[in-house]
Amino acid sequence: MQLKDEGGAGRIWRVLRFFAVLGGIAAVLGGVVMAIQYMQTPEILLDHQKPPTEAELRAISPYANAYGGGTAPNGQRVGLWVEIPALKIYLPIKEGDNSNSIKIPDWTAFHYPGTAMPGAYGNSYIYAHGTWGRFGALLLAKDGEEVNLHNYNDGSVQTFHISQVVGKIKWNDVSYMQKTTPYPELTLQTCVGANYYTDRWIVIAT
């Protein structure tokens, strides 16, 4: 029996049909992957209209999930605290040590020496661990959210609002630390990984 030769046009048509089928399969698979990712995306990232739960916050960062945890110490609050209610951040502010390392106590934000004192005129640089309950939730910060400096010794509260979510910067980028302003400003920094050389995350409040 002799096979019919379809000619060059027939072969080209078969090749085109083959790639069309592959393209269709790829599109379907891509849609499935996107749907799965959407379903796995924490609600807080889809609709940031309410304070995030600890579980929602932990879901977006393997680093925070691995190194976070624990319960913030209870007891009477004294001294100056940085508080961001929308992100469930409530930390006392202590003086740092002029290094790029975060020392204990763990549940603490630190003021970088040489920058303006928190609440004073100028740029005040404040940093804390990038784990949930500390500054990890800065990854979810949005423009306009309140940042309060609450002095529990005299009851005073100085309110700022997030004016810029800078996002990631290199670990050795000190430009945001060295900037000066003619008005009170808070530059909030955290890490996005456990390695010393991983990127930092910057949020500015004025």
Backbone as CSV, one residue per row, in Angstrom:
resi,resn,N_x,N_y,N_z,CA_x,CA_y,CA_z,C_x,C_y,C_z
1,MET,0.861,-1.186,0.000,0.000,0.000,0.000,0.898,1.237,0.000
2,GLN,0.536,2.229,-0.783,1.326,3.446,-0.921,0.740,4.551,-0.033
3,LEU,1.596,5.178,0.759,1.149,6.298,1.602,1.046,7.547,0.767
4,LYS,0.021,8.318,1.062,-0.202,9.561,0.329,0.732,10.651,0.848
5,ASP,1.432,11.284,-0.048,2.333,12.384,0.327,1.533,13.678,0.408
6,GLU,1.447,14.237,1.621,0.651,15.450,1.811,1.362,16.692,1.302
7,GLY,2.639,16.598,1.038,3.366,17.750,0.533,3.823,18.682,1.651
8,GLY,4.563,19.740,1.273,5.117,20.685,2.240,4.062,21.418,3.031
9,ALA,2.966,21.786,2.383,1.914,22.532,3.082,1.304,21.717,4.207
10,GLY,1.113,20.424,3.944,0.536,19.567,4.985,1.448,19.434,6.179
11,ARG,2.753,19.296,5.917,3.705,19.182,7.024,3.763,20.459,7.851
12,ILE,3.732,21.606,7.169,3.743,22.880,7.886,2.507,23.004,8.760
13,TRP,1.366,22.578,8.234,0.118,22.663,9.000,0.180,21.793,10.257
14,ARG,0.772,20.573,10.118,0.887,19.700,11.283,1.785,20.313,12.347
15,VAL,2.892,20.940,11.909,3.808,21.582,12.860,3.117,22.731,13.582
16,LEU,2.386,23.550,12.819,1.680,24.679,13.439,0.633,24.193,14.429
17,ARG,-0.078,23.128,14.058,-1.107,22.600,14.953,-0.480,22.048,16.233
18,PHE,0.696,21.403,16.082,1.404,20.866,17.240,1.754,21.973,18.236
19,PHE,2.325,23.075,17.728,2.703,24.181,18.608,1.488,24.889,19.188
20,ALA,0.404,24.914,18.441,-0.828,25.515,18.960,-1.356,24.717,20.144
21,VAL,-1.283,23.397,20.023,-1.725,22.540,21.134,-0.842,22.752,22.352
22,LEU,0.497,22.801,22.116,1.412,23.050,23.233,1.124,24.385,23.902
23,GLY,0.859,25.410,23.077,0.551,26.721,23.638,-0.704,26.704,24.474
24,GLY,-1.698,25.964,24.026,-2.934,25.859,24.791,-2.723,25.177,26.119
25,ILE,-1.927,24.094,26.107,-1.635,23.383,27.356,-0.886,24.296,28.324
26,ALA,0.099,25.060,27.805,0.872,25.969,28.656,-0.025,27.031,29.269
27,ALA,-0.972,27.547,28.482,-1.882,28.572,28.994,-2.755,28.032,30.108
28,VAL,-3.232,26.790,29.922,-4.073,26.170,30.955,-3.277,25.961,32.233
29,LEU,-2.049,25.424,32.089,-1.214,25.199,33.264,-0.893,26.508,33.970
30,GLY,-0.596,27.557,33.177,-0.319,28.859,33.775,-1.505,29.381,34.559
31,GLY,-2.688,29.198,34.028,-3.890,29.634,34.737,-4.093,28.883,36.029
32,VAL,-3.803,27.579,36.002,-3.935,26.772,37.226,-2.960,27.238,38.288
33,VAL,-1.702,27.487,37.871,-0.685,27.953,38.819,-1.091,29.289,39.433
34,MET,-1.565,30.232,38.603,-1.997,31.533,39.111,-3.150,31.392,40.082
35,ALA,-4.073,30.484,39.774,-5.213,30.280,40.668,-4.762,29.739,42.011
36,ILE,-3.804,28.790,41.976,-3.280,28.225,43.226,-2.575,29.300,44.046
37,GLN,-1.760,30.113,43.365,-1.051,31.186,44.068,-2.032,32.157,44.693
38,TYR,-3.096,32.471,43.964,-4.089,33.403,44.494,-4.739,32.829,45.739
39,MET,-5.066,31.528,45.673,-5.717,30.897,46.824,-4.790,30.835,48.017
40,GLN,-3.466,30.742,47.752,-2.515,30.656,48.849,-2.074,32.022,49.348
41,THR,-2.414,33.085,48.640,-2.034,34.426,49.062,-2.825,34.814,50.306
42,PRO,-2.151,35.203,51.378,-2.875,35.589,52.585,-3.875,36.698,52.301
43,GLU,-4.997,36.628,52.969,-6.050,37.620,52.767,-5.540,39.026,53.017
44,ILE,-4.576,39.166,53.938,-4.088,40.493,54.288,-3.441,41.176,53.090
45,LEU,-2.866,40.377,52.149,-2.249,40.971,50.977,-3.289,41.349,49.934
46,LEU,-4.449,40.707,49.987,-5.494,40.986,49.016,-6.396,42.126,49.488
47,ASP,-6.568,42.240,50.772,-7.483,43.247,51.301,-6.964,43.724,52.650
48,HIS,-6.093,44.720,52.622,-5.479,45.214,53.846,-6.373,46.289,54.460
49,GLN,-7.542,45.862,54.920,-8.486,46.786,55.519,-8.634,46.553,57.021
50,LYS,-8.022,45.518,57.521,-8.116,45.213,58.945,-6.753,44.768,59.438
51,PRO,-6.486,44.867,60.737,-5.180,44.460,61.252,-4.911,42.999,60.935
52,PRO,-3.692,42.673,60.504,-3.380,41.282,60.165,-3.290,40.417,61.412
53,THR,-3.634,39.153,61.252,-3.420,38.199,62.329,-1.983,37.707,62.250
54,GLU,-1.496,37.093,63.312,-0.130,36.583,63.310,0.051,35.529,62.233
55,ALA,-0.968,34.671,62.047,-0.878,33.621,61.030,-0.771,34.218,59.633
56,GLU,-1.520,35.279,59.360,-1.474,35.927,58.044,-0.107,36.547,57.794
57,LEU,0.450,37.168,58.815,1.762,37.781,58.672,2.840,36.737,58.443
58,ARG,2.788,35.650,59.184,3.798,34.615,59.063,3.802,33.975,57.675
59,ALA,2.642,33.946,57.032,2.505,33.250,55.759,3.284,33.892,54.631
60,ILE,3.687,35.161,54.766,4.318,35.838,53.627,5.838,35.852,53.698
61,SER,6.447,35.345,54.760,7.902,35.420,54.867,8.476,34.175,55.525
62,PRO,9.200,33.338,54.760,9.843,32.160,55.367,10.799,32.537,56.490
63,TYR,11.520,33.662,56.311,12.453,34.108,57.347,11.709,34.434,58.636
64,ALA,10.649,35.214,58.486,9.885,35.593,59.671,9.246,34.376,60.316
65,ASN,8.816,33.430,59.489,8.184,32.234,60.007,9.181,31.372,60.771
66,ALA,10.415,31.318,60.260,11.424,30.469,60.889,11.986,31.067,62.168
67,TYR,12.150,32.389,62.166,12.833,33.037,63.278,11.906,33.832,64.190
68,GLY,10.658,33.941,63.788,9.712,34.685,64.606,9.171,33.815,65.718
69,GLY,8.055,34.218,66.222,7.425,33.426,67.260,7.668,33.997,68.630
70,GLY,7.129,33.306,69.588,7.244,33.802,70.942,6.175,34.835,71.230
71,THR,6.090,35.190,72.458,5.079,36.141,72.888,5.761,37.392,73.426
72,ALA,5.268,38.527,72.998,5.822,39.782,73.497,5.689,39.835,75.014
73,PRO,6.697,40.335,75.678,6.643,40.390,77.144,5.501,41.272,77.628
74,ASN,4.829,40.791,78.639,3.746,41.565,79.250,4.311,42.421,80.371
75,GLY,3.445,43.235,80.907,3.868,44.081,82.003,3.645,45.543,81.686
76,GLN,3.916,46.365,82.656,3.691,47.795,82.504,4.660,48.390,81.490
77,ARG,4.120,49.199,80.580,4.953,49.848,79.576,5.527,51.145,80.148
78,VAL,6.813,51.313,79.936,7.479,52.530,80.392,8.359,53.051,79.263
79,GLY,8.656,54.329,79.325,9.539,54.919,78.340,8.879,55.116,76.992
80,LEU,9.693,55.299,75.962,9.208,55.617,74.625,9.025,54.350,73.797
81,TRP,7.855,54.252,73.156,7.540,53.111,72.299,7.202,53.593,70.902
82,VAL,7.506,52.752,69.894,7.029,52.977,68.529,5.859,52.012,68.309
83,GLU,4.753,52.556,67.831,3.537,51.766,67.698,2.901,52.017,66.326
84,ILE,2.630,50.934,65.602,1.938,51.014,64.309,0.728,50.095,64.416
85,PRO,-0.411,50.619,64.849,-1.572,49.767,65.131,-2.016,48.908,63.946
86,ALA,-1.984,49.454,62.730,-2.445,48.700,61.557,-1.607,47.457,61.308
87,LEU,-0.356,47.470,61.783,0.556,46.343,61.568,0.827,45.561,62.845
88,LYS,0.152,45.920,63.914,0.325,45.263,65.212,1.774,45.320,65.688
89,ILE,2.392,46.467,65.506,3.755,46.676,65.986,3.709,47.562,67.224
90,TYR,4.228,47.057,68.329,4.293,47.793,69.591,5.622,47.436,70.246
91,LEU,6.601,48.328,70.141,7.930,48.026,70.657,8.517,49.201,71.426
92,PRO,9.195,48.923,72.542,9.935,49.984,73.230,11.166,50.351,72.414
93,ILE,11.579,51.600,72.487,12.759,52.063,71.757,13.928,52.207,72.725
94,LYS,15.022,51.535,72.401,16.250,51.639,73.177,17.348,52.239,72.293
95,GLU,18.425,52.652,72.911,19.534,53.220,72.150,20.383,52.103,71.548
96,GLY,20.734,52.254,70.248,21.574,51.269,69.581,23.037,51.441,69.935
97,ASP,23.902,50.687,69.245,25.321,50.666,69.623,26.258,51.035,68.469
98,ASN,25.736,51.752,67.471,26.559,52.191,66.341,27.027,51.051,65.445
99,SER,26.430,49.869,65.578,26.791,48.758,64.707,25.606,48.440,63.811
100,ASN,25.820,47.521,62.877,24.749,47.102,61.978,24.097,45.823,62.466
101,SER,24.370,45.474,63.708,23.804,44.265,64.284,22.732,44.637,65.307
102,ILE,21.742,43.781,65.416,20.669,44.016,66.379,20.929,43.153,67.599
103,LYS,21.091,43.793,68.711,21.403,43.073,69.938,20.111,42.748,70.682
104,ILE,20.273,41.944,71.723,19.151,41.705,72.605,18.938,42.966,73.453
105,PRO,17.756,43.204,74.020,16.601,42.319,74.045,15.885,42.231,72.698
106,ASP,15.309,41.059,72.449,14.746,40.748,71.147,13.538,41.614,70.803
107,TRP,12.641,41.788,71.751,11.401,42.542,71.503,11.652,44.026,71.735
108,THR,12.519,44.599,70.911,12.912,45.989,71.086,13.229,46.609,69.741
109,ALA,12.892,47.880,69.581,13.369,48.668,68.445,14.521,49.528,68.944
110,PHE,15.461,49.810,68.052,16.653,50.553,68.453,16.784,51.839,67.643
111,HIS,17.213,52.885,68.332,17.512,54.153,67.683,18.998,54.161,67.332
112,TYR,19.297,54.507,66.072,20.697,54.512,65.659,21.365,55.805,66.140
113,PRO,22.423,55.677,66.946,23.107,56.865,67.479,23.622,57.763,66.362
114,GLY,23.519,59.055,66.587,23.980,60.024,65.607,22.874,60.543,64.710
115,THR,21.747,59.818,64.660,20.582,60.339,63.955,19.709,61.073,64.968
116,ALA,18.764,61.842,64.469,17.918,62.637,65.372,17.224,61.743,66.395
117,MET,17.027,62.260,67.568,16.274,61.518,68.572,14.832,61.356,68.093
118,PRO,14.200,60.241,68.368,12.833,60.013,67.895,11.892,61.137,68.313
119,GLY,11.256,61.747,67.328,10.309,62.827,67.573,10.904,64.200,67.454
120,ALA,12.246,64.319,67.464,12.894,65.621,67.336,13.015,65.987,65.858
121,TYR,13.361,67.229,65.584,13.554,67.658,64.200,14.746,66.917,63.598
122,GLY,14.549,66.409,62.394,15.595,65.656,61.721,15.153,64.232,61.460
123,ASN,16.073,63.469,60.885,15.791,62.089,60.514,16.217,61.149,61.634
124,SER,15.247,60.466,62.220,15.523,59.500,63.281,15.463,58.098,62.697
125,TYR,16.558,57.363,62.834,16.675,56.029,62.233,16.404,54.975,63.293
126,ILE,15.356,54.176,63.076,14.929,53.181,64.057,14.882,51.818,63.371
127,TYR,15.438,50.810,64.008,15.507,49.487,63.380,15.162,48.397,64.388
128,ALA,14.709,47.262,63.847,14.350,46.122,64.691,14.372,44.860,63.839
129,HIS,14.312,43.715,64.486,14.323,42.430,63.803,13.178,42.339,62.786
130,GLY,13.425,41.612,61.689,12.416,41.440,60.654,11.531,40.242,60.892
131,THR,11.121,40.045,62.117,10.240,38.935,62.466,8.917,39.499,62.971
132,TRP,7.887,38.679,62.912,6.551,39.159,63.245,6.448,39.507,64.734
133,GLY,5.810,40.604,64.984,5.758,41.140,66.334,6.829,42.185,66.541
134,ARG,7.900,42.115,65.728,8.934,43.147,65.744,8.664,44.046,64.533
135,PHE,9.613,44.138,63.578,9.399,44.987,62.406,9.094,44.195,61.134
136,GLY,8.881,42.892,61.254,8.590,42.087,60.075,7.380,42.568,59.299
137,ALA,6.397,43.087,60.015,5.172,43.538,59.359,5.370,44.800,58.526
138,LEU,6.547,45.422,58.611,6.810,46.583,57.748,6.724,46.202,56.272
139,LEU,6.852,44.917,55.955,6.717,44.470,54.580,5.307,44.706,54.047
140,LEU,4.361,44.917,54.972,2.974,45.147,54.588,2.572,46.610,54.731
141,ALA,3.513,47.465,55.077,3.186,48.869,55.341,2.601,49.548,54.115
142,LYS,1.673,50.461,54.369,1.048,51.233,53.292,1.073,52.720,53.629
143,ASP,1.118,53.528,52.587,1.104,54.981,52.770,-0.106,55.398,53.604
144,GLY,0.134,56.339,54.518,-0.954,56.900,55.308,-1.169,56.237,56.650
145,GLU,-0.590,55.062,56.875,-0.809,54.377,58.149,-0.105,55.122,59.289
146,GLU,-0.749,55.139,60.440,-0.225,55.859,61.606,0.991,55.158,62.197
147,VAL,1.962,55.976,62.573,3.107,55.520,63.354,3.181,56.452,64.559
148,ASN,2.994,55.898,65.734,2.957,56.714,66.941,4.207,56.519,67.784
149,LEU,4.723,57.635,68.291,5.733,57.593,69.337,5.003,57.853,70.649
150,HIS,4.872,56.817,71.444,4.076,56.887,72.670,5.012,56.878,73.871
151,ASN,5.027,57.984,74.598,5.843,58.085,75.797,4.976,57.693,76.988
152,TYR,5.223,56.518,77.533,4.393,56.018,78.632,4.775,56.639,79.968
153,ASN,5.859,57.400,80.004,6.218,58.074,81.251,5.324,59.281,81.505
154,ASP,5.007,60.016,80.416,4.152,61.197,80.606,2.833,61.111,79.834
155,GLY,2.623,60.009,79.112,1.359,59.813,78.400,1.257,60.517,77.054
156,SER,2.290,61.201,76.634,2.222,61.941,75.377,2.344,61.000,74.174
157,VAL,1.691,61.406,73.080,1.732,60.634,71.841,2.025,61.585,70.686
158,GLN,3.054,61.282,69.910,3.402,62.058,68.720,3.085,61.187,67.500
159,THR,2.192,61.675,66.649,1.696,60.865,65.544,2.354,61.239,64.216
160,PHE,2.843,60.227,63.531,3.388,60.351,62.183,2.508,59.518,61.246
161,HIS,2.729,59.668,59.962,2.051,58.829,58.981,3.069,58.348,57.955
162,ILE,2.913,57.104,57.532,3.827,56.558,56.536,3.690,57.361,55.249
163,SER,4.802,57.945,54.821,4.796,58.786,53.629,5.500,58.133,52.449
164,GLN,6.303,57.101,52.721,7.005,56.416,51.632,7.397,55.005,52.064
165,VAL,6.993,54.033,51.264,7.474,52.662,51.441,8.602,52.474,50.430
166,VAL,9.819,52.652,50.893,10.983,52.560,49.999,11.152,51.134,49.502
167,GLY,10.955,50.167,50.406,11.149,48.770,50.055,12.581,48.339,50.247
168,LYS,13.069,47.429,49.399,14.390,46.836,49.579,15.519,47.797,49.216
169,ILE,16.543,47.767,50.047,17.807,48.425,49.721,18.930,47.437,50.049
170,LYS,20.110,47.693,49.528,21.246,46.817,49.811,21.659,46.924,51.279
171,TRP,22.232,45.870,51.796,22.586,45.801,53.215,23.544,46.909,53.624
172,ASN,24.366,47.385,52.680,25.368,48.407,53.015,24.989,49.797,52.511
173,ASP,23.737,49.995,52.154,23.251,51.311,51.714,22.902,52.142,52.951
174,VAL,23.685,53.174,53.214,23.465,53.995,54.410,22.865,55.354,54.050
175,SER,22.432,55.517,52.810,21.931,56.829,52.376,20.708,57.264,53.160
176,TYR,19.842,56.319,53.518,18.641,56.695,54.265,18.953,56.980,55.726
177,MET,20.049,56.447,56.203,20.485,56.736,57.561,21.117,58.120,57.642
178,GLN,21.809,58.511,56.600,22.572,59.756,56.620,21.781,60.967,56.139
179,LYS,20.591,60.762,55.599,19.815,61.889,55.098,19.402,62.801,56.253
180,THR,19.203,64.061,55.952,18.759,65.028,56.954,17.449,65.657,56.490
181,THR,16.640,66.071,57.439,15.372,66.729,57.126,15.163,67.916,58.073
182,PRO,14.442,68.948,57.633,14.172,70.106,58.494,12.931,69.921,59.358
183,TYR,12.435,68.701,59.422,11.213,68.393,60.183,11.381,67.006,60.803
184,PRO,10.576,66.655,61.791,10.690,65.321,62.387,10.336,64.233,61.372
185,GLU,11.168,63.242,61.271,10.930,62.127,60.351,11.454,60.851,60.983
186,LEU,10.740,59.753,60.744,11.167,58.441,61.220,11.526,57.577,60.018
187,THR,12.731,57.042,60.009,13.102,56.043,59.012,13.156,54.705,59.725
188,LEU,12.274,53.793,59.328,12.153,52.493,59.974,12.808,51.434,59.103
189,GLN,13.701,50.650,59.689,14.438,49.641,58.917,14.307,48.265,59.537
190,THR,14.211,47.265,58.679,14.281,45.888,59.135,15.011,45.070,58.087
191,CYS,15.191,43.771,58.358,15.872,42.877,57.420,14.856,41.953,56.757
192,VAL,15.208,41.452,55.577,14.311,40.518,54.883,14.927,39.122,54.812
193,GLY,15.944,38.886,55.602,16.566,37.570,55.658,17.452,37.449,56.870
194,ALA,17.860,36.219,57.169,18.665,35.980,58.371,20.137,36.253,58.143
195,ASN,20.565,36.255,56.869,21.969,36.486,56.563,22.326,37.958,56.746
196,TYR,23.509,38.205,57.259,23.958,39.587,57.501,23.927,40.424,56.224
197,TYR,24.190,39.790,55.092,24.316,40.515,53.828,23.026,40.537,53.002
198,THR,21.916,40.151,53.584,20.650,40.226,52.851,20.140,41.667,52.826
199,ASP,19.177,41.920,51.948,18.651,43.262,51.792,17.962,43.750,53.061
200,ARG,17.895,45.058,53.165,17.113,45.719,54.221,15.805,46.242,53.603
201,TRP,14.855,46.561,54.477,13.565,47.075,54.062,13.333,48.397,54.764
202,ILE,12.992,49.435,53.998,12.894,50.784,54.551,11.467,51.337,54.382
203,VAL,10.967,51.931,55.461,9.692,52.643,55.457,9.923,53.989,56.129
204,ILE,9.376,55.055,55.553,9.564,56.399,56.088,8.226,56.973,56.554
205,ALA,8.243,57.593,57.723,7.043,58.222,58.275,7.353,59.674,58.622
206,THR,6.435,60.567,58.274,6.632,61.983,58.572,5.390,62.555,59.249
